[in-house]
Amino acid sequence: MKKLTYLRYLRNSGLLLFLTIGVMGVLTLSSCRIPGMHTATVEQGNLITQEMVNQLKRGMTEEQVEFVLGSPVHRNSFNINQWVYIYVREHEGERERKKLMLEFEDGTLARISGDYVPSPDAVEAESNEASLVDPKPANDLTDSSE
């Protein structure tokens, strides 16, 4: 009997309505983002630096390239001689995306394309063979060599 009296009191006083609205408000606001509040930086893929790319030389084996750059994010299933390294960094709504594509011929590095190219000093250090850098940029993940 005492319990019924307490519920009647809550209902009549509007306290139950106030508590319900308060709980719903707290739950709603807890999912909102506060401007200026720190958000985590999300990094995915292989972090490739220019120094790492400068170490790449024509004729390096797949194992040597993997030692320098790490395992590729994507190995083209239609062209096993093409490796794709992708790096995506998202911070405060801004997205940075870098891509490096390597092509091998007979198990050795033949071409580099994408957002990174070896520095002019690294290219000059190579012999007078054909250029390691592919003049065509890597625009598409499904891009395969002719």
N, C-alpha and C positions, 0 to 999 in steps of 0.2 A: 504494500500500500504506500509505503514511504517512497518507493521508486517511482510510482505513477505520479505522485505529487511533485517530485523533482522535475520530471519530464514536462509536466504541465506548466511548471514555473518557467522552464527554459523556453518553451514554445510561446507562452504568453508574453514573456519579457523581450522577445526578439533576439535574445542572446544566441540562440541556435542559428538563426539566420545570419547574424554577425560572424559567428565562428565559421560557418560554411563558406561565406563570401571571403573571409580572411584566408582560409586554407586554399581555396581555389585561386585566389590572387597570388599567393606565395608560389604555388605550383606553376602558374602561368609565367610569372616573372623569372623563375629559376631557369627557364629555357631561353631567355633573352640574352643577347650579347651586349655588354656595356661598352660604349665607345671608348677607345683608348686603352682598353684592357688587353693584356698580352695574349697573343695567340701563338700556338706552337708552330715552328717552322717544319714543314714536311719535305723531306728529301727522299727521292726514290731513284734507283738505278745506280750506275757507276759514276763516281766523281772522277772526272778526267781533267787533268791540268795540262797547261801548255808544255810544261817541262816533261811530262810523260809522253806527249805526242812527239816532242823533239827527239826522244830516244828511239823512235821507230825508224828503221832503215830498210830499204829495199833488200829482199832476200832473207829477212828474219823468218825463222820457222814459227809455226803456230804456237808452239810451246814458249818460245822467247817472247812473242807478243803477249801471250796470256800472263807471263811473269811480270811484264811491265805494266799492263793495263788491268789485269784481273780477268775473270771470266766475262764474256759478253752477256748482256741482258737478253739478246735475241740472236739466234743463229737461223738464218733464212732456211726454211725447210725445202724451198724450191731450188735454192742455190747454196749448197753446203760450203762453198768457198767464200761466202759473204758473211761477215760478222758485223753486228750492229750494237753499238754502245749508246745508251740513252741515259740522260740525267735530267731529272725534273726537280725543281725546287720551288715550293709554294710558300710565300710568306706574306701575311697581311693582305691577301687577295691578289697579289701579283705573282705571276707564274713565269718562271724562267725554264726554258727547255733547250738542251744542247744535244746534238747527235753527232756521232762519229761512225762512219762506215769504212770497213776494211775489206779488201778483196785479195784473195790468195790465188796463186797459180802454182800448181805442182807442189803444194804444201808450203810455199814461201810467200811473204808479203809482196804484193804487186802494186796496189793502189790505195790511196786514202782519199775520202771525200767527206763532206759534212761541214760542221761548224768550226772544226779545228783543222789547221794545216801546220806542217812542220815549219819552224822559223827559217828564213832565208839562209842563215848560217848552217843549219842542219842539212838543208837540201844541197848547199854548195859542197858540204863535206862528202857527199856521195860521189860515186864515180860518174863519168859522163854518159851513163846509160839513160834510157828514157825516164822522164820525171815520175816520181812516186806519187805526186799529187794529181788527182783526177780533176780536170778543169770544170767538170759538171758538178753542181752542188747536189747534195743528198736531200731531196725534198720529200721523199715518200719512203715509208718503211718497206713497202713491197717492191721497191726499185730493184731490179735485177740486171745483171750485166748482160750485154748482147752476146 
